[in-house]
Amino acid sequence: MILDTVALMMTNVLRRLGFELRAPVAVRFRTADGGSTGLDVVVRLTDPSQRERAAAAIAEHFPDRLSDVVVS
């Protein structure tokens, strides 16, 4: 349920900002070497040239250091 909610929130923000997604946003739990936990989020854009803009939008709307976001 948490993973689905995060994926939906990311999708809604990105679409509202005009980004086209090539694939659904993928979210999974992760554990760092030190034992801390968080989320891995993968966003695949239709236009990869917008990677930096999308990453900046995600960081602005979700300024959470517990997430690792990969935009391609």
Stockholm file with secondary structure:
# STOCKHOLM 1.0

chainA/1-72         MILDTVALMMTNVLRRLGFELRAPVAVRFRTADGGSTGLDVVVRLTDPSQRERAAAAIAEHFPDRLSDVVVS
#=GR chainA/1-72 SS CHHHHHHHHHHHHHHHTTCCBSSCCEEEEEECTTSCEEEEEEECBSSGGGHHHHHHHHHHHCCCTTEEEEEC
#=GC SS_cons        CHHHHHHHHHHHHHHHTTCCBSSCCEEEEEECTTSCEEEEEEECBSSGGGHHHHHHHHHHHCCCTTEEEEEC
//
